[in-house]
Amino acid sequence: MIVFNLLLGLSMLGQLPTAGSRSLERSAYFAFADHEYIFTVEVVKPGVPILNFVSMADQDVRLLAKNIRLILDNRTAVVRLLAIETGEIRQPMVVSDLTIHPRSSFGVRLDGDFDGSKELFGATIRLEGEDFKLAPLTSFDFESLVLKVNRINLESPDFSDDWRVLRLELLGSRSTARR
């Protein structure tokens, strides 16, 4: 009982990490979110990551597979191709790039040499001269984010309302890409 009261007291003072604030070294779940884009990378089974995105931007942008980098245990793996499920079992359409359209969402499987990894140490996406560094998430935090993202109204005239109502938060970082 004394231990429980001590833990309760420390957590009330903000001294214990919570699921959302805990610093993760590696994870099967990564996300970036700002008022233009939301990207998620999830390792759905060993060596099989998927990328989902939501674009709240006002213009088309080209996503090249080679501009997606996943950090594994001992190296950075560059994505070779994007696999798009076509509805036919085991017959995905494989492309080296795709166009992210304004007010859209989509998901693709990432193809590359991922060594059967179950978790990643990092994920970065380069789009038009900017690097988007995705933040690692716990399974619970990832599922909470996915539930919120699925409720975004892509027809909304003002996405800030969606952010406020859904209580979305900025995740990851965005910076000018180094050449």
RORO-43896 format. One line per field, with one value per atom (N, C-alpha, C): residue number from 1; residue in three letters; atom name; x, y, z. Coordinates in steps of 0.001 Angstrom, whole numbers, plus 524288, in hexadecimal, padded with zeros to 5 digits. Each point is the difference from the previous one (the first is absolute). Example, Ala and Ser with C-alpha at 12.3 -4.5 7.8 and 13.67 -1.06 7.14 Angstrom:
REM RORO-43896
pos: [1, 1, 1, 2, 2, 2]
code: [ALA, ALA, ALA, SER, SER, SER]
site: [N, CA, C, N, CA, C]
X: [83386, 7FC86, 80384, 7FEA2, 80334, 7FCFE]
Y: [7E9C6, 804A6, 804B0, 8041A, 804A6, 80442]
Z: [81E78, 80000, 80000, 7FD30, 8003C, 802DA]
//
This chain:
REM RORO-43896
pos: [1, 1, 1, 2, 2, 2, 3, 3, 3, 4, 4, 4, 5, 5, 5, 6, 6, 6, 7, 7, 7, 8, 8, 8, 9, 9, 9, 10, 10, 10, 11, 11, 11, 12, 12, 12, 13, 13, 13, 14, 14, 14, 15, 15, 15, 16, 16, 16, 17, 17, 17, 18, 18, 18, 19, 19, 19, 20, 20, 20, 21, 21, 21, 22, 22, 22, 23, 23, 23, 24, 24, 24, 25, 25, 25, 26, 26, 26, 27, 27, 27, 28, 28, 28, 29, 29, 29, 30, 30, 30, 31, 31, 31, 32, 32, 32, 33, 33, 33, 34, 34, 34, 35, 35, 35, 36, 36, 36, 37, 37, 37, 38, 38, 38, 39, 39, 39, 40, 40, 40, 41, 41, 41, 42, 42, 42, 43, 43, 43, 44, 44, 44, 45, 45, 45, 46, 46, 46, 47, 47, 47, 48, 48, 48, 49, 49, 49, 50, 50, 50, 51, 51, 51, 52, 52, 52, 53, 53, 53, 54, 54, 54, 55, 55, 55, 56, 56, 56, 57, 57, 57, 58, 58, 58, 59, 59, 59, 60, 60, 60, 61, 61, 61, 62, 62, 62, 63, 63, 63, 64, 64, 64, 65, 65, 65, 66, 66, 66, 67, 67, 67, 68, 68, 68, 69, 69, 69, 70, 70, 70, 71, 71, 71, 72, 72, 72, 73, 73, 73, 74, 74, 74, 75, 75, 75, 76, 76, 76, 77, 77, 77, 78, 78, 78, 79, 79, 79, 80, 80, 80, 81, 81, 81, 82, 82, 82, 83, 83, 83, 84, 84, 84, 85, 85, 85, 86, 86, 86, 87, 87, 87, 88, 88, 88, 89, 89, 89, 90, 90, 90, 91, 91, 91, 92, 92, 92, 93, 93, 93, 94, 94, 94, 95, 95, 95, 96, 96, 96, 97, 97, 97, 98, 98, 98, 99, 99, 99, 100, 100, 100, 101, 101, 101, 102, 102, 102, 103, 103, 103, 104, 104, 104, 105, 105, 105, 106, 106, 106, 107, 107, 107, 108, 108, 108, 109, 109, 109, 110, 110, 110, 111, 111, 111, 112, 112, 112, 113, 113, 113, 114, 114, 114, 115, 115, 115, 116, 116, 116, 117, 117, 117, 118, 118, 118, 119, 119, 119, 120, 120, 120, 121, 121, 121, 122, 122, 122, 123, 123, 123, 124, 124, 124, 125, 125, 125, 126, 126, 126, 127, 127, 127, 128, 128, 128, 129, 129, 129, 130, 130, 130, 131, 131, 131, 132, 132, 132, 133, 133, 133, 134, 134, 134, 135, 135, 135, 136, 136, 136, 137, 137, 137, 138, 138, 138, 139, 139, 139, 140, 140, 140, 141, 141, 141, 142, 142, 142, 143, 143, 143, 144, 144, 144, 145, 145, 145, 146, 146, 146, 147, 147, 147, 148, 148, 148, 149, 149, 149, 150, 150, 150, 151, 151, 151, 152, 152, 152, 153, 153, 153, 154, 154, 154, 155, 155, 155, 156, 156, 156, 157, 157, 157, 158, 158, 158, 159, 159, 159, 160, 160, 160, 161, 161, 161, 162, 162, 162, 163, 163, 163, 164, 164, 164, 165, 165, 165, 166, 166, 166, 167, 167, 167, 168, 168, 168, 169, 169, 169, 170, 170, 170, 171, 171, 171, 172, 172, 172, 173, 173, 173, 174, 174, 174, 175, 175, 175, 176, 176, 176, 177, 177, 177, 178, 178, 178, 179, 179, 179]
code: [MET, MET, MET, ILE, ILE, ILE, VAL, VAL, VAL, PHE, PHE, PHE, ASN, ASN, ASN, LEU, LEU, LEU, LEU, LEU, LEU, LEU, LEU, LEU, GLY, GLY, GLY, LEU, LEU, LEU, SER, SER, SER, MET, MET, MET, LEU, LEU, LEU, GLY, GLY, GLY, GLN, GLN, GLN, LEU, LEU, LEU, PRO, PRO, PRO, THR, THR, THR, ALA, ALA, ALA, GLY, GLY, GLY, SER, SER, SER, ARG, ARG, ARG, SER, SER, SER, LEU, LEU, LEU, GLU, GLU, GLU, ARG, ARG, ARG, SER, SER, SER, ALA, ALA, ALA, TYR, TYR, TYR, PHE, PHE, PHE, ALA, ALA, ALA, PHE, PHE, PHE, ALA, ALA, ALA, ASP, ASP, ASP, HIS, HIS, HIS, GLU, GLU, GLU, TYR, TYR, TYR, ILE, ILE, ILE, PHE, PHE, PHE, THR, THR, THR, VAL, VAL, VAL, GLU, GLU, GLU, VAL, VAL, VAL, VAL, VAL, VAL, LYS, LYS, LYS, PRO, PRO, PRO, GLY, GLY, GLY, VAL, VAL, VAL, PRO, PRO, PRO, ILE, ILE, ILE, LEU, LEU, LEU, ASN, ASN, ASN, PHE, PHE, PHE, VAL, VAL, VAL, SER, SER, SER, MET, MET, MET, ALA, ALA, ALA, ASP, ASP, ASP, GLN, GLN, GLN, ASP, ASP, ASP, VAL, VAL, VAL, ARG, ARG, ARG, LEU, LEU, LEU, LEU, LEU, LEU, ALA, ALA, ALA, LYS, LYS, LYS, ASN, ASN, ASN, ILE, ILE, ILE, ARG, ARG, ARG, LEU, LEU, LEU, ILE, ILE, ILE, LEU, LEU, LEU, ASP, ASP, ASP, ASN, ASN, ASN, ARG, ARG, ARG, THR, THR, THR, ALA, ALA, ALA, VAL, VAL, VAL, VAL, VAL, VAL, ARG, ARG, ARG, LEU, LEU, LEU, LEU, LEU, LEU, ALA, ALA, ALA, ILE, ILE, ILE, GLU, GLU, GLU, THR, THR, THR, GLY, GLY, GLY, GLU, GLU, GLU, ILE, ILE, ILE, ARG, ARG, ARG, GLN, GLN, GLN, PRO, PRO, PRO, MET, MET, MET, VAL, VAL, VAL, VAL, VAL, VAL, SER, SER, SER, ASP, ASP, ASP, LEU, LEU, LEU, THR, THR, THR, ILE, ILE, ILE, HIS, HIS, HIS, PRO, PRO, PRO, ARG, ARG, ARG, SER, SER, SER, SER, SER, SER, PHE, PHE, PHE, GLY, GLY, GLY, VAL, VAL, VAL, ARG, ARG, ARG, LEU, LEU, LEU, ASP, ASP, ASP, GLY, GLY, GLY, ASP, ASP, ASP, PHE, PHE, PHE, ASP, ASP, ASP, GLY, GLY, GLY, SER, SER, SER, LYS, LYS, LYS, GLU, GLU, GLU, LEU, LEU, LEU, PHE, PHE, PHE, GLY, GLY, GLY, ALA, ALA, ALA, THR, THR, THR, ILE, ILE, ILE, ARG, ARG, ARG, LEU, LEU, LEU, GLU, GLU, GLU, GLY, GLY, GLY, GLU, GLU, GLU, ASP, ASP, ASP, PHE, PHE, PHE, LYS, LYS, LYS, LEU, LEU, LEU, ALA, ALA, ALA, PRO, PRO, PRO, LEU, LEU, LEU, THR, THR, THR, SER, SER, SER, PHE, PHE, PHE, ASP, ASP, ASP, PHE, PHE, PHE, GLU, GLU, GLU, SER, SER, SER, LEU, LEU, LEU, VAL, VAL, VAL, LEU, LEU, LEU, LYS, LYS, LYS, VAL, VAL, VAL, ASN, ASN, ASN, ARG, ARG, ARG, ILE, ILE, ILE, ASN, ASN, ASN, LEU, LEU, LEU, GLU, GLU, GLU, SER, SER, SER, PRO, PRO, PRO, ASP, ASP, ASP, PHE, PHE, PHE, SER, SER, SER, ASP, ASP, ASP, ASP, ASP, ASP, TRP, TRP, TRP, ARG, ARG, ARG, VAL, VAL, VAL, LEU, LEU, LEU, ARG, ARG, ARG, LEU, LEU, LEU, GLU, GLU, GLU, LEU, LEU, LEU, LEU, LEU, LEU, GLY, GLY, GLY, SER, SER, SER, ARG, ARG, ARG, SER, SER, SER, THR, THR, THR, ALA, ALA, ALA, ARG, ARG, ARG, ARG, ARG, ARG]
site: [N, CA, C, N, CA, C, N, CA, C, N, CA, C, N, CA, C, N, CA, C, N, CA, C, N, CA, C, N, CA, C, N, CA, C, N, CA, C, N, CA, C, N, CA, C, N, CA, C, N, CA, C, N, CA, C, N, CA, C, N, CA, C, N, CA, C, N, CA, C, N, CA, C, N, CA, C, N, CA, C, N, CA, C, N, CA, C, N, CA, C, N, CA, C, N, CA, C, N, CA, C, N, CA, C, N, CA, C, N, CA, C, N, CA, C, N, CA, C, N, CA, C, N, CA, C, N, CA, C, N, CA, C, N, CA, C, N, CA, C, N, CA, C, N, CA, C, N, CA, C, N, CA, C, N, CA, C, N, CA, C, N, CA, C, N, CA, C, N, CA, C, N, CA, C, N, CA, C, N, CA, C, N, CA, C, N, CA, C, N, CA, C, N, CA, C, N, CA, C, N, CA, C, N, CA, C, N, CA, C, N, CA, C, N, CA, C, N, CA, C, N, CA, C, N, CA, C, N, CA, C, N, CA, C, N, CA, C, N, CA, C, N, CA, C, N, CA, C, N, CA, C, N, CA, C, N, CA, C, N, CA, C, N, CA, C, N, CA, C, N, CA, C, N, CA, C, N, CA, C, N, CA, C, N, CA, C, N, CA, C, N, CA, C, N, CA, C, N, CA, C, N, CA, C, N, CA, C, N, CA, C, N, CA, C, N, CA, C, N, CA, C, N, CA, C, N, CA, C, N, CA, C, N, CA, C, N, CA, C, N, CA, C, N, CA, C, N, CA, C, N, CA, C, N, CA, C, N, CA, C, N, CA, C, N, CA, C, N, CA, C, N, CA, C, N, CA, C, N, CA, C, N, CA, C, N, CA, C, N, CA, C, N, CA, C, N, CA, C, N, CA, C, N, CA, C, N, CA, C, N, CA, C, N, CA, C, N, CA, C, N, CA, C, N, CA, C, N, CA, C, N, CA, C, N, CA, C, N, CA, C, N, CA, C, N, CA, C, N, CA, C, N, CA, C, N, CA, C, N, CA, C, N, CA, C, N, CA, C, N, CA, C, N, CA, C, N, CA, C, N, CA, C, N, CA, C, N, CA, C, N, CA, C, N, CA, C, N, CA, C, N, CA, C, N, CA, C, N, CA, C, N, CA, C, N, CA, C, N, CA, C, N, CA, C, N, CA, C, N, CA, C, N, CA, C, N, CA, C, N, CA, C, N, CA, C, N, CA, C, N, CA, C, N, CA, C, N, CA, C, N, CA, C, N, CA, C, N, CA, C, N, CA, C, N, CA, C, N, CA, C, N, CA, C, N, CA, C, N, CA, C, N, CA, C, N, CA, C, N, CA, C, N, CA, C, N, CA, C, N, CA, C, N, CA, C, N, CA, C, N, CA, C, N, CA, C]
X: [8033C, 7FCC4, 80366, 8045B, 80384, 80269, 8018C, 80250, 7FC0F, 7FB20, 7FBF6, 7FF3B, 7FFA2, 7FF4D, 8049B, 804CF, 8049C, 7FFDA, 7FEAE, 7FF9D, 7FBAC, 7FB9B, 7FBB1, 8019D, 80294, 801CC, 803ED, 803BB, 803E1, 7FD84, 7FC3B, 7FD89, 7FCC8, 7FDA2, 7FD09, 80391, 804BC, 803BA, 8028C, 7FEAD, 80235, 80578, 8016F, 80541, 80088, 7FBB0, 8003E, 7FE8C, 802B8, 7FE9C, 7FAB5, 7FD00, 7FB0E, 800E3, 7FC06, 8008C, 8014C, 7FDAB, 800DE, 8051E, 80229, 804B7, 804ED, 7FF59, 8046B, 80364, 80505, 80390, 80108, 7FEC6, 800C6, 804FD, 802F1, 804B2, 7FE9A, 7FC52, 7FE3B, 7FA3D, 7FD80, 7FA69, 7FE62, 7FB6F, 7FDB0, 7FC66, 7FF7D, 7FC4D, 802A3, 7FF75, 8023C, 7FBFE, 80037, 7FC47, 80248, 7FE1F, 800F9, 7FAA7, 7FF10, 7FB0F, 800E0, 7FE46, 7FF98, 7FB1E, 7FF2F, 7FB2B, 7FFC7, 80437, 7FFFA, 7FFF9, 80301, 8009C, 7FFD1, 7FE14, 8007B, 8022C, 80458, 8025E, 80047, 7FECE, 800F0, 802E5, 80395, 802A6, 7FF14, 7FE35, 7FEE2, 8024C, 802E2, 801F9, 7FBAA, 7FD4D, 7FB70, 8016D, 8047A, 80249, 805D1, 8033B, 805A8, 80193, 802BC, 801EB, 7FC00, 7FB3B, 7FBD6, 7FDCE, 80255, 7FDDF, 7FC0D, 7FC31, 7FC55, 8002F, 7FF02, 7FFCF, 7FA7F, 7FDC2, 7FB00, 800DD, 7FD17, 80075, 7FAB7, 7FFA7, 7FB9B, 80264, 7FE1D, 801C8, 7FBAC, 80143, 7FC72, 80235, 803EA, 8029B, 7FC96, 8018C, 7FCF8, 80232, 8043C, 8024F, 80207, 800A3, 8023C, 805B9, 801D9, 80586, 80172, 804AA, 801C6, 8031E, 7FE8C, 802BD, 8030A, 8052D, 80360, 80128, 7FFA0, 8012A, 8056C, 803E0, 80564, 800B8, 7FC0C, 8004E, 7FD8C, 7FED1, 7FE0D, 80452, 801A9, 80452, 7FE40, 80123, 7FEC9, 80518, 80080, 804C4, 7FF38, 8033D, 7FFDF, 80424, 800E0, 803D2, 8054F, 80217, 80568, 800B8, 7FBAE, 80084, 7FAEE, 80071, 7FB68, 7FE79, 7FB1C, 7FDFE, 7FCCD, 8013C, 7FD20, 7FBAF, 7FB53, 7FB9C, 800F0, 7FF3E, 800D2, 7FB0E, 7FBA3, 7FB18, 7FB61, 7FBBA, 7FB1A, 7FC21, 7FDB0, 7FC42, 7FA79, 7FCCF, 7FAA4, 7FC5B, 7FCD3, 7FC49, 7FBDB, 7FEF9, 7FC63, 7FAB7, 7FF7C, 7FB25, 8008B, 803B6, 800FE, 803D1, 7FEA6, 80337, 8057F, 803CA, 80596, 801EB, 7FD38, 801A2, 80040, 8036C, 80059, 80298, 7FE9B, 8029C, 804D0, 8048A, 804E2, 801F3, 80121, 801B8, 804B8, 802F1, 80481, 7FEA5, 7FB75, 7FE45, 7FA1A, 7FDC7, 7FA76, 7FF1F, 7FB9C, 7FEA0, 7FC40, 8015E, 7FC88, 7FCA6, 7FB03, 7FC62, 7FDF8, 7FE75, 7FDB6, 7FB26, 7FF4A, 7FB5C, 7FEFB, 8040D, 7FF95, 80294, 7FED4, 8029E, 800D2, 8042C, 8014E, 803CA, 80083, 803B7, 802BC, 804FC, 80322, 80389, 80166, 803F3, 80552, 803C8, 80547, 80337, 80264, 8034B, 805B5, 80326, 80595, 80278, 804E7, 802E0, 7FFCC, 7FC07, 7FF1F, 8017A, 802AD, 8022E, 7FC10, 7FB14, 7FC1F, 7FF4A, 8014F, 7FFA9, 7FA65, 7FF63, 7FAED, 7FF3F, 8045B, 7FFE0, 80425, 7FF41, 8039E, 80250, 8045A, 80263, 7FEC3, 7FD9C, 7FE95, 7FDC0, 7FD72, 7FDBD, 80005, 801C7, 8002C, 7FDE9, 7FD09, 7FDD7, 801B8, 8021C, 8017E, 7FBF3, 7FDE6, 7FC3C, 801AB, 800EC, 80102, 8038D, 80492, 803D4, 7FF51, 7FC7A, 7FF47, 80054, 80241, 8002F, 7FBF7, 7FCE7, 7FC19, 801EE, 8016C, 801E0, 7FB65, 7FEC5, 7FB95, 80195, 7FC72, 800F7, 7FE41, 802F8, 7FE5B, 7FB60, 7FC6E, 7FB60, 7FF4D, 7FD56, 7FE62, 7FB5C, 7FEB3, 7FB8B, 7FAFF, 7FF4D, 7FB56, 7FFAB, 80457, 8000B, 7FF17, 8022E, 7FF43, 7FA37, 7FD99, 7FA7C, 7FC8C, 80142, 7FD06, 8006E, 804B3, 800C9, 7FCF0, 8003E, 7FD45, 7FA1E, 7FDC8, 7FA6A, 7FEA6, 80356, 7FF1C, 80094, 8042D, 80117, 7FB95, 7FDD3, 7FBB2, 7FB20, 7FFC5, 7FB7B, 800D8, 80496, 800F8, 7FC75, 7FD89, 7FC95, 8033A, 80155, 8033F, 7FD1F, 7FAFD, 7FCF5, 7FF97, 80234, 7FF9A, 80283, 7FD77, 80265, 8046C, 80013, 803F2, 80189, 804A6, 801B9, 80136, 800B5, 80127, 7FB74, 7FB3A, 7FB85, 8008B, 80194, 800CF, 8042C, 80454, 8043F, 7FE12, 7FCE6, 7FE0E, 7FC1F, 7FC2D, 7FBEF, 80247, 8038E, 80247, 8048E, 8019E, 80470, 804FD, 800EF, 804D6, 80484, 80498, 804AB, 80443, 80378, 80481, 80372, 801EA, 8036C, 80490, 8049B, 80488, 8021E, 8035F, 8023F, 8006E, 80044, 8003C, 8045E, 80399, 80462, 801A2, 802E2, 80213, 803DD, 7FF7F, 80362, 80574, 803D0, 8056F, 80104, 802B8, 80127, 803DE]
Y: [7FB56, 804AA, 804E6, 7FFD7, 80485, 800DE, 7FBBF, 80071, 8025A, 7FE28, 8020D, 805D9, 8019E, 8058F, 8033D, 7FDF2, 802BF, 80096, 7FBC1, 8003C, 803B7, 7FFD9, 8037B, 805AC, 8010C, 8054F, 801F3, 7FCB1, 8018D, 800E8, 7FCAC, 800BC, 804FA, 80163, 804E5, 804B6, 7FF7D, 80443, 80029, 7FC39, 7FFE4, 7FDB9, 7FCFC, 7FDDD, 7FACD, 7FD54, 7FB08, 800D8, 7FD6B, 800A6, 7FD8D, 80272, 7FDBF, 7FD60, 7FD40, 7FD4B, 803DA, 80495, 803C9, 802F0, 8006D, 80325, 7FCB5, 7FB00, 7FC7A, 8002A, 80042, 80012, 7FA63, 7FEEB, 7FAC4, 7FFE0, 7FBD9, 7FF52, 7FD9D, 7FC54, 7FD83, 7FEAF, 7FF38, 7FEF0, 7FDAE, 7FDA7, 7FE2D, 80432, 8046D, 8041A, 8055C, 802D7, 8053E, 80391, 80506, 803B7, 8057E, 802D5, 8059E, 8027B, 80464, 802C8, 805DA, 802D8, 805AB, 80197, 80506, 801C7, 7FF33, 7FDEC, 7FEC6, 7FA2C, 7FD0B, 7FA67, 7FCD4, 7FB3F, 7FC0B, 7FB2A, 7FE02, 7FB35, 7FC1C, 7FB17, 7FBDC, 7FB98, 7FDA1, 7FB44, 7FBF2, 7FB71, 7FBC9, 7FAF2, 7FD3A, 7FAD6, 7FC1C, 7FE13, 7FCAA, 7FA4E, 7FE5C, 7FAEC, 8007C, 7FC71, 800A0, 80128, 80464, 80186, 80269, 8010B, 80220, 8050F, 80471, 804FA, 80231, 802D0, 802C2, 805CD, 80328, 805A6, 801C4, 8031F, 80287, 805D5, 802F5, 805A6, 80294, 804A9, 8037D, 80527, 8021E, 80516, 803FB, 803FF, 80466, 804C4, 7FF07, 80420, 801A5, 80452, 8021F, 7FEBC, 7FCEE, 7FECE, 7FA6A, 7FE13, 7FAD0, 8000A, 7FB95, 7FF4C, 7FA69, 7FF51, 7FAD5, 7FD5B, 7FB38, 7FCD7, 7FBC3, 8002F, 7FC07, 7FBCD, 7FB1D, 7FBB5, 800A1, 80179, 80073, 80461, 80359, 80434, 7FE87, 7FB01, 7FDFC, 7FCA2, 8015A, 7FD34, 7FDED, 7FB07, 7FD7B, 7FE80, 8014E, 7FEC0, 7FAD4, 7FC37, 7FAC9, 7FFC6, 7FB63, 7FF5A, 80260, 7FEBC, 8017C, 80319, 801AB, 802D0, 802C6, 80361, 80298, 7FD3D, 7FE5A, 7FD52, 803D3, 80057, 80357, 7FCB6, 80225, 7FD4B, 7FFDB, 7FB7A, 7FF5C, 80111, 7FDE3, 80065, 8009D, 801F5, 8008E, 7FC24, 7FCC4, 7FC14, 801B8, 8007E, 801CE, 7FB64, 7FEDC, 7FBA8, 80172, 7FC69, 80110, 7FD55, 7FCDE, 7FD1C, 7FA57, 7FEE5, 7FA9C, 7FDAE, 7FB78, 7FD7D, 7FF15, 801BA, 7FF35, 8029F, 803D3, 8029D, 805EC, 801E0, 805AD, 80297, 804DF, 80321, 80263, 7FF58, 801CE, 804B5, 80450, 804D5, 8023A, 80353, 8027B, 80556, 80212, 804FF, 80071, 803C3, 8011A, 805C3, 801F0, 8056F, 80038, 80331, 800FF, 804B0, 7FF22, 8041D, 80306, 804E5, 8030A, 7FD4F, 8008E, 7FDFF, 7FA40, 7FCD1, 7FA6D, 7FCC2, 7FB04, 7FC4B, 7FAF8, 7FD3F, 7FB46, 7FCC7, 7FB00, 7FC97, 7FC76, 7FEE1, 7FC94, 7FC94, 7FB87, 7FCB7, 801B7, 80037, 80194, 7FB26, 7FFE0, 7FB96, 8019F, 7FCA8, 800F5, 7FB9C, 80098, 7FC1F, 80181, 7FE09, 80175, 7FBB7, 7FBF1, 7FBE5, 7FD80, 7FFDF, 7FDA8, 802F1, 804FF, 80326, 8005E, 7FF6D, 80097, 8058D, 802BB, 8055D, 8032F, 80508, 8039C, 803A5, 80263, 803F1, 8057B, 80069, 80514, 7FF95, 80443, 80052, 805B2, 800E6, 80546, 7FFE0, 8040B, 80088, 8054B, 80009, 804E9, 80145, 804C3, 801F7, 80571, 800BE, 8052C, 80377, 7FE14, 80327, 80049, 7FCE2, 7FFDE, 7FA62, 7FF68, 7FAEE, 7FFE4, 7FBDE, 7FF24, 7FB70, 8012D, 7FBEA, 7FE37, 7FAF7, 7FDD4, 7FE9D, 800AE, 7FEE6, 7FA6D, 7FD4C, 7FAC0, 80062, 7FC48, 7FFE4, 7FA9C, 7FFD9, 7FB01, 7FE04, 7FB22, 7FDC0, 802F8, 80128, 802C8, 80570, 802EC, 80547, 7FFE9, 7FC12, 7FF79, 7FF00, 7FC5F, 7FEBF, 804B0, 802FB, 804BD, 803F5, 800AA, 80397, 7FE32, 7FB02, 7FDEC, 800F7, 7FF34, 800F7, 805B7, 80388, 80598, 80151, 7FE17, 80136, 7FE10, 7FB83, 7FDDF, 8036F, 80390, 80374, 8055C, 800E2, 804FA, 80070, 8047A, 80112, 8028D, 7FD17, 8020B, 803FF, 800A8, 80405, 80503, 7FFFF, 8047C, 804E1, 80479, 804D4, 801EE, 7FE29, 801C0, 7FB72, 7FDCA, 7FB74, 80147, 804F1, 8014F, 7FE71, 80014, 7FE26, 7FA33, 7FCEA, 7FA64, 7FF25, 802F5, 7FF73, 80126, 8040A, 8018A, 7FBEE, 7FE95, 7FC58, 7FA9D, 7FE2D, 7FAC6, 7FFED, 8049A, 8008E, 7FD95, 8011B, 7FE3A, 8035A, 7FDBB, 802C5, 7FF70, 803D9, 7FFB3, 7FB79, 7FD06, 7FB8C, 8001A, 7FE75, 7FFC9, 8056B, 80059, 80513, 8007E, 804DA, 8014F, 803F8, 7FEF0, 80392, 80015, 80408, 80055, 7FB90, 7FD50, 7FB87, 801DA, 7FD24, 80106, 7FD2D, 80259, 7FD9F, 7FBC3]
Z: [80000, 80000, 80000, 802D8, 8002D, 7FA9D, 7FD57, 7FAD3, 7FC2A, 80042, 7FC8F, 800EB, 804D9, 8012F, 7FE24, 80082, 7FE25, 7FA11, 7FD3A, 7FA51, 7FE4B, 802AC, 7FEB5, 800DB, 80443, 8012A, 7FBFD, 7FE88, 7FC18, 7FAB3, 7FE8B, 7FAEC, 7FFEB, 80458, 80041, 7FF81, 801CC, 7FF8F, 7FA9A, 7FCC3, 7FABC, 7FFDE, 803DD, 8003A, 7FD32, 7FEFF, 7FD33, 7FA55, 7FC73, 7FA7C, 7FEE0, 7FC9F, 7FE4A, 7FAC1, 7FE30, 7FAF2, 7FBAE, 80016, 7FBDF, 80079, 804B1, 800A7, 80056, 80084, 80081, 7FB22, 800B6, 7FB96, 7FE48, 7FB1D, 7FDE7, 7FCCF, 8009A, 7FCD6, 7FABA, 80014, 7FB2E, 80091, 7FB83, 8000C, 7FAC5, 7FFDC, 7FB23, 7FDC1, 802D2, 7FE90, 80008, 7FBB1, 7FF89, 7FD7E, 80165, 7FDBC, 7FFC7, 7FC29, 7FF7C, 7FF4B, 8028F, 7FF4A, 80081, 7FC16, 80062, 7FCEF, 7FF22, 7FD93, 7FA1B, 7FDA9, 7FA69, 7FEE6, 80313, 7FEF8, 80505, 7FF62, 80419, 7FD47, 80201, 7FE04, 80476, 7FEEC, 803D0, 7FD46, 802DD, 7FE45, 8043E, 7FE55, 803B1, 7FDD1, 80346, 7FE7E, 80161, 7FBF5, 800E0, 800F2, 7FDF8, 80136, 7FED8, 801EA, 7FF55, 7FA56, 7FF50, 7FAE1, 7FC5E, 80207, 7FCAC, 8025F, 7FE85, 801CE, 7FC1A, 80212, 7FC9E, 80154, 7FC14, 8008F, 7FEBB, 80375, 7FEF9, 80050, 7FCEC, 80050, 7FF57, 80222, 7FF28, 7FE4F, 7FBA7, 7FE28, 800D6, 802FB, 800BD, 7FD37, 7FCAB, 7FD04, 7FB69, 7FD87, 7FBAF, 7FA9C, 7FFCB, 7FAE9, 7FFD6, 7FB30, 7FF2E, 801AA, 801E5, 80130, 7FE80, 7FDF2, 7FE39, 80450, 80143, 803E7, 7FD26, 80079, 7FDAF, 80417, 7FE77, 8039F, 80260, 7FCD2, 801E0, 803FB, 800A5, 803D7, 80539, 8009C, 804FD, 8024C, 804AE, 80283, 80552, 800E2, 804F5, 802A3, 804E9, 802E1, 802C9, 7FE86, 8025C, 80444, 80232, 80438, 7FEB9, 7FB79, 7FEE0, 7FAF2, 7FD86, 7FB0F, 7FEA3, 7FC1B, 7FDDC, 7FAF9, 7FFB1, 7FB60, 7FCC7, 7FB04, 7FC67, 7FD84, 7FFD2, 7FD8A, 7FA1E, 7FDAF, 7FA59, 7FCE7, 801E3, 7FD1C, 803BA, 7FDE4, 802DA, 7FDA6, 80341, 7FE1C, 80166, 7FBFA, 800A3, 7FF25, 803E0, 7FF83, 7FBFB, 7FC57, 7FBB9, 800AC, 803EA, 800B2, 7FE6B, 7FC84, 7FE7E, 803ED, 80209, 803F8, 7FDF0, 802FC, 7FEEE, 7FAF4, 7FE0D, 7FB3B, 800D0, 8036D, 800B4, 7FB4B, 7FF27, 7FC00, 802A1, 7FD96, 80257, 7FCE9, 802D7, 7FD7C, 802F3, 7FD5B, 80281, 80248, 7FE84, 8022B, 7FF7A, 802BD, 7FF83, 80120, 7FE4A, 800FD, 80497, 803CF, 80463, 7FE6F, 7FF7D, 7FE5E, 804BE, 7FF36, 80443, 80238, 8050A, 802AC, 7FEBF, 800CB, 7FED3, 8043F, 7FFE2, 8037B, 7FCF1, 8017E, 7FD1D, 80331, 7FEA5, 8029C, 7FC22, 80118, 7FCA6, 8035F, 7FDDF, 80289, 7FDFB, 8037B, 7FE8A, 7FED5, 7FB5C, 7FE7B, 8003B, 80268, 80072, 80322, 80143, 80300, 805C5, 802BF, 8056D, 803E0, 7FE30, 8035B, 803BE, 7FEA2, 80376, 8051B, 80007, 804CD, 801F5, 80523, 8028B, 801FC, 800E9, 801EC, 7FD2B, 80008, 7FD85, 8041A, 7FEB3, 8035B, 7FE0D, 7FB5F, 7FDE9, 7FA95, 7FE55, 7FABC, 7FE51, 7FB23, 7FDCE, 7FA70, 7FE9F, 7FABE, 7FDE6, 7FB41, 7FD71, 7FBD1, 80067, 7FC29, 7FE5E, 7FAFB, 7FDDC, 8035A, 8013A, 802C4, 805E3, 80222, 805AC, 801F8, 804A5, 8029D, 8045A, 8001C, 80401, 80353, 804CD, 8038F, 8034E, 7FF8A, 802D2, 80592, 8039C, 8058A, 8014F, 8034E, 801AB, 803B7, 7FF8E, 80359, 80262, 80466, 80235, 7FCC9, 8008D, 7FD40, 8016B, 80505, 801CA, 7FD9A, 8001F, 7FDD1, 7FA1D, 7FD55, 7FA63, 7FEBE, 802C5, 7FF0E, 80133, 80405, 80142, 7FB93, 7FDF1, 7FBA3, 7FB37, 7FEBD, 7FB6F, 80072, 80499, 800C4, 7FEF4, 801C1, 7FF10, 7FA35, 7FDA5, 7FA83, 7FC84, 8013D, 7FCDB, 80038, 803BB, 8008B, 7FD76, 7FDB0, 7FD57, 7FB40, 7FF78, 7FB90, 7FBB3, 7FBF0, 7FBC7, 7FC9D, 800CD, 7FD45, 80335, 8049F, 80381, 7FDA2, 80070, 7FE0E, 8038D, 804E2, 803C3, 8038C, 7FEEA, 802FA, 805B5, 80149, 80578, 8038B, 7FDDF, 8030D, 8013F, 7FC21, 800D6, 80432, 7FF9C, 803CF, 80581, 80089, 80529, 80216, 7FCD4, 801AB, 8012B, 7FCA7, 800AD, 803DD, 801B6, 803AB, 7FDC5, 7FB03, 7FD85, 801FD, 80029, 801C3, 7FBEC, 7FFD3, 7FC89, 801B4, 7FC36, 80115, 7FC39, 801BF, 7FC9D, 7FEEE, 7FC13, 7FEA7, 7FA21, 7FE4A, 7FA6A, 7FF4C, 7FC5B, 7FF3D, 7FA43, 7FE97, 7FAB4, 7FF36, 7FB99, 7FED8, 7FEA6, 801EB, 7FE73, 7FAF2, 7FC8F, 7FAE7, 8006D]
//
